[in-house]
Structures are given as structure tokens and as C-alpha cells.
Amino acid sequence: MTQCHDFACASPAQPAAHLASGPLPPPILDFFHDVVCGWCYVMSPRLRQVAGELGLRVRQRSFVLQASRAEMVARFGSMEQAKQTILGHWEACAQHDDTQRIDIEGMRRESFEYPSGLAGALACQAAQMLEGDEAHWNLFDAIQHAHMSAHRNIGDAEVLLDIATHTGFERNAFARCMESAEALNMVHQDLALARHLGLRSIPSVIAPGLPTQQTLPQDLLRERLRALVG
């Protein structure tokens, strides 16, 4: 299967003498993603299902493939070519999506330019700041649904605020977080970690002691991550 191309490093092991008695905390995974990545849309519900079954904690990490219109043009040659090329990727993603949610023709008919992922990443980090990883993941999924199923313009801040409000955030407080220097710094920190880890494609799931997991069928993902819980 394919993926889109373009922090929390593992904590040091604690000496046995300092380990607290009782159940061990759940293994922690890091899920690197971009709101405009079709393969992330395919992977996210599979990872959510498997992590829930196995009792794994998933931290959300932004990995913006292109952060601006200028980067889109540099990568694809023009905004028109960007949309044409990316919708070709959507066709491949749609063939692997478990519930056939991707509306390629709907997006093809829209007149707005295909968005970069930075605005959506800032929105996700605002959710992280306000309510943590689960809220980040919920908003990420909601933004991806708006983008790939409802073909809305998620490069538009007002659209993102509508989505955030619909998922339960207070609009003005969310807007302040989304527009803050802290949100942008969090995006940059996640990208720096991805580079430190040598990641070049998304989705990427980093699990302790395992190779990087990318877009996998749910059964295979479950089989591989089961090694984390014995």
C-alpha cells in the first residue's frame, strides 16, 4: 500500500528499583499525519479501532507536507497541477478506504485552490492545547471528513472554526489558540521530531520497539501492534 510523501522521543528506561508497583501504563504510539493526506484518512479509523482494542495510547503529531501556496507550486508546478495530481492520489486512496468515504468528483468540481495542510495543523494543535490528544484526534478526523468527504475548503480559517465549533469548542477561545505563536511552534516541534526520526512519508505510526507502521490493513496493523501488549 502507499502513503503520502513529501515529539516525544522515547523516555529513558527507568531503573527497576524505581518502578512503581501495579499495572504498567499503556504503550504510547506517535501518529504523524497531515489533514490533507488521503492515506491518513484511510489509516486513522483503523488505528483508532486497534488502539482501542489493545489499550494503546496514541499521541497526535502534525507532519505538514506543504505549508503554503508557494510550497504547493514549488512541489507541483502550479496550483492547477497540484489539484490534478493530488486527486489522482485520492483515487488510489479510495480503492483502499474501508467505507468508501472519499468524494473525488465533489472536490474536482470545487473552484477553490487545493489547500496546504498548515491551517488544519494549527487547528489540530489548538485542540491539543485546549483538551489534549483525544480532542486533537477527533478534530483531525472531523477536518479530514470535511476535506475528503464534504469537499470543503479547509485552508479557510472560518471553515476550520466552523468545524471546531461543531465538535464542541468555543469559537473565540479556539480562534485565539489557533492563531497563537504556540500553535505554530507545536507544528514546528512535531516536524522537527519527524525529521529527527528520519520520517519522509505519512501516515507514520511510531511504536516502541517496532518498525515504523504506515498504511496497513486493519488485521495486519492489529497483528503488528499486538506485540506491544504481549
C-alpha positions as CSV (number, residue, x, y, z in Angstrom):
1,M,0.0,0.0,0.0
2,T,1.1,3.6,-0.5
3,Q,1.3,6.7,1.6
4,C,1.8,10.5,1.2
5,H,5.3,11.7,0.7
6,D,7.0,14.8,0.6
7,F,7.5,14.8,19.8
8,A,8.0,12.7,22.0
9,C,11.1,10.7,21.8
10,A,11.0,7.5,23.9
11,S,11.6,8.3,27.5
12,P,14.8,6.8,29.1
13,A,14.3,3.4,30.7
14,Q,13.9,3.7,34.5
15,P,15.9,1.6,36.8
16,A,14.0,-1.4,38.1
17,A,14.3,-0.2,41.7
18,H,12.3,2.9,40.9
19,L,9.4,1.1,39.1
20,A,6.1,1.6,40.9
21,S,4.1,-1.4,41.7
22,G,0.8,-2.0,40.0
23,P,-0.2,-2.2,36.3
24,L,2.2,-0.7,33.8
25,P,1.0,2.3,31.8
26,P,-0.3,1.6,28.3
27,P,2.3,1.7,25.5
28,I,2.4,5.0,23.7
29,L,2.3,5.4,19.9
30,D,3.0,8.6,17.9
31,F,0.8,9.1,14.9
32,F,2.3,11.5,12.3
33,H,-0.3,12.9,9.9
34,D,-1.5,15.8,7.6
35,V,-5.1,16.9,7.3
36,V,-4.9,16.8,3.5
37,C,-3.4,13.3,3.3
38,G,-5.7,10.7,1.8
39,W,-3.7,7.8,3.2
40,C,-4.1,9.3,6.7
41,Y,-7.9,9.3,6.2
42,V,-7.7,5.6,5.4
43,M,-5.4,4.8,8.3
44,S,-6.9,6.9,11.1
45,P,-10.1,4.8,11.8
46,R,-8.1,1.6,11.6
47,L,-5.5,2.9,14.1
48,R,-8.3,4.2,16.4
49,Q,-10.0,0.8,16.3
50,V,-6.9,-1.2,17.0
51,A,-5.6,1.1,19.7
52,G,-8.9,0.9,21.5
53,E,-8.9,-2.9,21.4
54,L,-5.4,-3.2,22.6
55,G,-5.5,-0.4,25.2
56,L,-2.8,1.7,23.5
57,R,-2.3,5.4,23.9
58,V,-1.9,7.4,20.7
59,R,-0.3,10.8,20.6
60,Q,-1.1,13.0,17.7
61,R,1.7,14.6,15.6
62,S,1.4,17.1,12.8
63,F,3.5,16.5,9.6
64,V,2.6,19.2,7.1
65,L,3.7,18.1,3.6
66,Q,3.4,21.6,2.1
67,A,2.9,24.6,4.4
68,S,1.9,27.3,1.9
69,R,0.7,28.0,-1.6
70,A,4.3,28.8,-2.7
71,E,5.4,25.3,-1.5
72,M,2.5,23.7,-3.4
73,V,3.6,25.5,-6.6
74,A,7.2,24.5,-6.0
75,R,6.2,20.9,-5.5
76,F,3.7,20.5,-8.3
77,G,4.4,23.3,-10.8
78,S,1.1,25.1,-10.4
79,M,-2.0,25.1,-8.3
80,E,-4.0,23.5,-11.1
81,Q,-1.4,20.7,-11.5
82,A,-1.4,20.3,-7.7
83,K,-5.1,19.6,-7.6
84,Q,-5.0,17.3,-10.6
85,T,-2.1,15.3,-9.2
86,I,-3.5,15.0,-5.7
87,L,-6.9,13.9,-6.9
88,G,-5.1,11.2,-8.7
89,H,-3.7,10.1,-5.3
90,W,-7.2,10.3,-3.9
91,E,-8.3,7.7,-6.5
92,A,-5.7,5.3,-5.1
93,C,-6.8,6.0,-1.5
94,A,-10.4,5.5,-2.4
95,Q,-9.6,1.9,-3.6
96,H,-8.3,1.1,-0.1
97,D,-10.8,3.0,2.1
98,D,-12.9,0.6,4.1
99,T,-16.1,2.6,3.9
100,Q,-15.8,4.4,0.6
101,R,-16.0,7.9,2.1
102,I,-13.8,9.8,-0.4
103,D,-15.7,12.1,-2.9
104,I,-13.2,12.7,-5.7
105,E,-15.6,14.2,-8.2
106,G,-17.1,16.5,-5.5
107,M,-13.6,18.0,-4.9
108,R,-12.9,18.2,-8.6
109,R,-16.0,20.4,-9.1
110,E,-14.9,22.9,-6.4
111,S,-13.4,26.2,-7.6
112,F,-11.1,26.9,-4.6
113,E,-7.4,26.0,-4.9
114,Y,-6.4,22.8,-3.2
115,P,-5.3,23.8,0.3
116,S,-2.0,23.1,2.0
117,G,-2.1,21.4,5.4
118,L,-0.8,24.2,7.6
119,A,-4.1,25.8,8.6
120,G,-5.6,22.5,9.5
121,A,-2.5,21.5,11.5
122,L,-2.8,24.8,13.5
123,A,-6.4,23.9,14.2
124,C,-5.4,20.5,15.5
125,Q,-2.7,21.9,17.7
126,A,-5.3,24.4,19.1
127,A,-7.4,21.4,20.1
128,Q,-4.3,19.8,21.6
129,M,-3.7,22.9,23.7
130,L,-7.2,23.1,24.9
131,E,-8.2,19.5,25.5
132,G,-5.3,17.1,24.7
133,D,-4.6,14.2,22.4
134,E,-8.1,12.8,22.1
135,A,-9.5,16.2,21.1
136,H,-6.7,16.6,18.6
137,W,-7.5,13.3,17.0
138,N,-11.3,14.0,17.0
139,L,-10.8,17.3,15.3
140,F,-8.2,15.9,12.9
141,D,-10.8,13.3,11.8
142,A,-13.5,15.9,11.5
143,I,-11.3,18.1,9.4
144,Q,-10.4,15.2,7.1
145,H,-14.0,14.3,6.7
146,A,-14.8,17.9,5.8
147,H,-11.9,17.9,3.3
148,M,-12.2,14.5,1.6
149,S,-15.9,13.6,2.1
150,A,-17.6,17.0,2.1
151,H,-15.0,18.8,-0.1
152,R,-14.9,21.9,2.0
153,N,-12.0,24.4,1.8
154,I,-10.1,23.5,5.0
155,G,-7.5,26.1,4.0
156,D,-10.1,28.7,5.1
157,A,-9.9,29.7,8.8
158,E,-13.6,30.3,9.0
159,V,-14.3,26.8,7.8
160,L,-11.9,25.4,10.4
161,L,-13.6,27.4,13.1
162,D,-17.0,26.1,12.0
163,I,-15.7,22.5,12.2
164,A,-14.1,23.1,15.7
165,T,-17.3,24.7,16.9
166,H,-19.3,21.8,15.6
167,T,-17.1,19.4,17.6
168,G,-17.7,21.3,20.8
169,F,-15.1,24.1,21.1
170,E,-16.0,27.7,22.0
171,R,-15.3,29.6,18.8
172,N,-13.5,32.7,20.1
173,A,-11.3,30.7,22.5
174,F,-10.4,28.2,19.8
175,A,-9.6,31.0,17.3
176,R,-7.2,32.6,19.8
177,C,-5.4,29.3,20.2
178,M,-5.3,28.5,16.5
179,E,-3.8,31.9,15.7
180,S,-1.2,31.8,18.5
181,A,2.5,31.5,18.2
182,E,2.3,28.5,20.5
183,A,0.2,26.5,18.0
184,L,2.7,27.3,15.2
185,N,5.6,26.3,17.4
186,M,3.9,23.0,18.2
187,V,3.6,22.3,14.5
188,H,7.3,23.1,14.1
189,Q,8.3,20.9,17.0
190,D,6.4,17.9,15.6
191,L,8.1,18.4,12.2
192,A,11.5,18.7,13.9
193,L,10.8,15.4,15.6
194,A,9.7,13.7,12.4
195,R,13.0,14.8,10.8
196,H,14.9,13.6,13.8
197,L,13.2,10.2,13.4
198,G,14.0,10.2,9.6
199,L,10.4,10.2,8.5
200,R,9.7,11.0,4.9
201,S,6.1,9.9,4.4
202,I,2.8,9.8,6.2
203,P,0.9,8.3,7.8
204,S,3.6,7.1,10.1
205,V,3.0,5.4,13.4
206,I,6.0,5.2,15.7
207,A,5.7,2.4,18.3
208,P,8.3,1.4,20.8
209,G,10.5,-1.4,19.6
210,L,8.7,-1.8,16.3
211,P,9.5,-0.5,12.7
212,T,7.5,2.5,11.6
213,Q,4.0,1.4,10.6
214,Q,2.4,3.1,7.6
215,T,-0.9,2.4,5.8
216,L,-1.8,-1.2,6.6
217,P,-5.0,-3.3,6.5
218,Q,-6.6,-3.3,9.9
219,D,-5.9,-7.0,10.6
220,L,-2.2,-6.6,9.8
221,L,-2.0,-3.4,11.9
222,R,-3.6,-5.3,14.8
223,E,-1.2,-8.2,14.4
224,R,1.9,-5.9,14.5
225,L,0.8,-3.7,17.4
226,R,-0.3,-6.7,19.5
227,A,3.4,-7.3,20.1
228,L,3.3,-4.2,22.3
229,V,1.0,-5.8,24.8
230,G,2.3,-9.4,24.9
